[in-house]
């Protein structure tokens, strides 16, 4: 009777096999030998399981189950129709989540309702043995709508998946996103002064950190404003309006740039919507530019109807609108996610207790072995001088080694050693390169190296700077039987592409900025 009063509950038709270990044990090979790779991986949530399950609300009448003893774990005497959708996630139950890689490969994982996007990313990083950093992200992709967004670290993966329409072409993609926390970097320039009202009213430039504090401070009232192209509902016509983004929502003016309440029209709610990039705006929606984005209310599950399509003039203004939307919606939670990501980077890479050392770090001292016997260097300035001299001597040895390679063996090695590096992408086209860098974040210093399509023996360094992607030709050359690579007609020579990349990670050289992040793809 209690179950009848609570409404229809969704009964699970599949139970995963019981296993003793968690994700860490299955990865290490200590599990039972009959465990197969195709079985889902369970991820424990951080919240406590509730003793009772919340019934799923439905507008359709409940259907009594004539065979209650055949129901799975909940033993619910109510049948749920598959046409009702997945419904909200239930605590205490496990859900299968499919994650795709950029190569199209798929991996199924088993997660609880409390599993967050960060927990899922950390599990995939361990499984793929990728380099652990906070740039890995889980992307929600709606292919039929050409919409995508990066999930925030605290979001529930199962809850997001339950909001999808049954049978919709939606998926999670595991990939890098270097722009995820770029808005909290001190050197970021995401917010032009002409678009922020606090800067205009103060009539002076404001530091980026101070501007972020205004966004995070609930007592302040910053406002992002500017012109956007708006697609009219039910039509393919785009019109230009002046928009204002506030904590209370997004508005547009029906009379020029007027902010009079009589002329402001309420356009979208921040708390009940998500903001997405539009990836194929011109093809599907006829956007005036390539810098489209969309505000999708939670109640819109499938179809174009209900989507609020917007288009900006350039990438900088689009990034500004989307960053301000995230700050207004999540506030301090977004900054806490960034702080936790930074704290994880400072943790040691090993798992478990800190390994014991035979000598304490505090007992290490600087030594000088230039004489017959070694001596302890007590003067701090002398320690610094000795360290600089050793670094200079090491640099000379390295330069001599690279500048005088063996004529035959080293040339063959230099021509192929770069293929083992994660930043090398082989024969990828210029268009695919720009799409890959755009997906992983238009941040200064994002780069990759690829083979040149025009020059069969050359290579191309593709680099992002000021949200634009530039391409630099790398040409090989031989002199006295020795192979070297150059980007400036031989003025600066490198023995191989690895040395070229490592040099520009430290020195800017002829590039507009240093190489900071390399684009990489992992196989799931």
Secondary structure by P-SEA (a helix, b strand, c coil): cccccccbbbbbccccccccccaaaaaaccccccccccbbbbbbbcbbbbcccccccccbbbbbbccccccccccccbbbbcccccccccccbbbbbbbbccccbbbbbbbcccccaaaaaaaaaaaacccccccbbbbbccccccbbbbbcccccaaaaaaacccccccccccccccccccccccccccccccccaaaaaacccccaaaaaaaaacccbbbbbbbbbbbbcccccbbbbbbbbbcccbbbbbcccccccccccccccccccbbbbbbccccccccccccbbbbbbccccccccccccccccccaaaaaaaaaaaaaaacaaaaaaaaaaaaaaaacccccccccccccccccbbbbbccccbbbbbccaaaaaaaaaaaaaaaaaaaaaaaacccccaaaaaaaccccccccccccccaaaaaaaaaaacccccccbbbbbcccccbbbbbbbcccbbbbbbbbbbbcccbbbbbccccccccccaaaaaaaaacccccccccccbbbbbbcc
